[in-house]
């Protein structure tokens, strides 16, 4: 796939959107919703758009996660593994784009497993999950959050943007849509 100037611009847009949505959520709702044992990063819904727009979204949500995690630095693991989780999640969604809902569900899992796999080092898991080992409780918590952000909100976002009128408008503005069929 050729990466041209429109793709670079779209990558920059998704990078900025990811960071801005996280900052807005942080200041409007509060820090525990962005970082912590029970987090729901609304910006992760953008990961699902890899099914429609491909590589610019994959790179954008990866770089956006890196910038967000670097700014709200909680540790080296978060700066490396958080963006890696987004890269894997968006790539899976892109590869499974013909089956959008399945792609979103499967794409949410790497975020839950990778991020949940290290966040327990920084935060105690939610008390409701105390029946599990600490690391497993965090994996469950972050996986549930990722499923909500990517498989529910993200899938709904794809569904809305896939409507013929909206899709035609996106194409008329020069966007390369990689998958149109549900």
ZAMARGU-4260 file (C-alpha; in steps of 0.2 Angstrom, whole numbers, plus 5000, padded with zeros to 4 digits):
<rodrens>
0) 5000/5000/5000 | 5007/5017/4995 | 5007/5030/5009 | 5005/5047/5001 | 5003/5065/5008
5) 4984/5062/5011 | 4988/5047/5022 | 5001/5057/5032 | 4989/5070/5035 | 4975/5058/5040
10) 4988/5049/5052 | 4992/5066/5060 | 4973/5069/5062 | 4970/5052/5071 | 4986/5055/5081
15) 4979/5072/5087 | 4961/5065/5089 | 4968/5052/5100 | 4978/5064/5111 | 4964/5077/5112
20) 4950/5065/5116 | 4961/5058/5130 | 4965/5075/5137 | 4947/5081/5136 | 4941/5065/5145
25) 4955/5068/5158 | 4950/5085/5162 | 4931/5083/5161 | 4929/5066/5169 | 4945/5064/5179
30) 4961/5054/5179 | 4955/5037/5184 | 4945/5035/5168 | 4961/5037/5158 | 4974/5028/5169
35) 4970/5016/5183 | 4962/4999/5187 | 4946/5004/5179 | 4949/5014/5164 | 4938/5018/5149
40) 4948/5027/5136 | 4935/5033/5125 | 4949/5037/5112 | 4951/5019/5109 | 4935/5019/5099
45) 4946/5026/5085 | 4956/5010/5084 | 4940/5002/5076 | 4941/5014/5062 | 4956/5004/5055
50) 4943/4993/5047 | 4938/5008/5036 | 4953/5019/5034 | 4967/5007/5036 | 4986/5011/5039
55) 4983/5030/5044 | 4972/5025/5058 | 4984/5011/5063 | 4999/5023/5064 | 4989/5037/5071
60) 4981/5028/5086 | 4998/5020/5090 | 5008/5037/5090 | 4993/5045/5099 | 4994/5032/5113
65) 5013/5035/5114 | 5011/5054/5116 | 4997/5052/5128 | 5006/5039/5139 | 5022/5049/5138
70) 5013/5065/5144 | 5005/5056/5158 | 5020/5046/5162 | 5017/5032/5174 | 5031/5021/5169
75) 5042/5014/5155 | 5031/4999/5152 | 5016/5011/5148 | 5026/5021/5135 | 5031/5005/5126
80) 5018/4992/5129 | 5002/5004/5128 | 5006/5009/5110 | 5011/4991/5105 | 4994/4986/5111
85) 4985/4999/5100 | 4996/4994/5085 | 4992/4976/5087 | 4973/4979/5090 | 4972/4991/5075
90) 4981/4979/5064 | 4970/4965/5069 | 4955/4975/5065 | 4962/4980/5048 | 4966/4962/5044
95) 4948/4956/5049 | 4939/4971/5042 | 4927/4961/5031 | 4919/4955/5048 | 4918/4971/5057
100) 4910/4966/5074 | 4922/4951/5076 | 4936/4962/5071 | 4932/4974/5085 | 4929/4961/5098
105) 4946/4952/5094 | 4955/4969/5092 | 4950/4974/5109 | 4958/4958/5117 | 4977/4963/5115
110) 4973/4980/5123 | 4965/4971/5138 | 4979/4957/5139 | 4994/4968/5136 | 4989/4984/5146
115) 4981/4974/5160 | 4996/4963/5160 | 5007/4977/5166 | 4995/4990/5175 | 4994/4979/5190
120) 5012/4984/5194 | 5006/5002/5196 | 4988/5001/5203 | 4978/4988/5213 | 4964/4980/5204
125) 4946/4984/5207 | 4940/4977/5223 | 4926/4968/5215 | 4939/4957/5206 | 4949/4952/5222
130) 4944/4934/5220 | 4957/4933/5206 | 4976/4935/5206 | 4981/4953/5205 | 4987/4952/5187
135) 4972/4942/5181 | 4960/4955/5189 | 4968/4969/5180 | 4968/4959/5164 | 4949/4956/5166
140) 4946/4975/5171 | 4955/4982/5156 | 4948/4969/5144 | 4930/4974/5149 | 4935/4992/5146
145) 4943/4989/5129 | 4928/4979/5124 | 4916/4994/5128 | 4927/5006/5119 | 4932/4996/5104
150) 4919/4983/5101 | 4904/4994/5107 | 4908/5012/5104 | 4920/5009/5090 | 4909/4997/5081
155) 4894/5009/5082 | 4906/5023/5075 | 4910/5011/5060 | 4892/5008/5057 | 4887/5026/5057
160) 4902/5031/5045 | 4898/5016/5034 | 4881/5023/5029 | 4881/5027/5010 | 4878/5045/5011
165) 4893/5047/5024 | 4904/5035/5014 | 4901/5045/4998 | 4905/5061/5007 | 4921/5053/5014
170) 4927/5047/4997 | 4922/5064/4988 | 4934/5072/5001 | 4948/5061/4995 | 4949/5048/5009
175) 4954/5031/5004 | 4941/5019/5011 | 4949/5001/5013 | 4933/4991/5016 | 4915/4995/5012
180) 4906/4979/5014 | 4899/4973/5030
</rodrens>
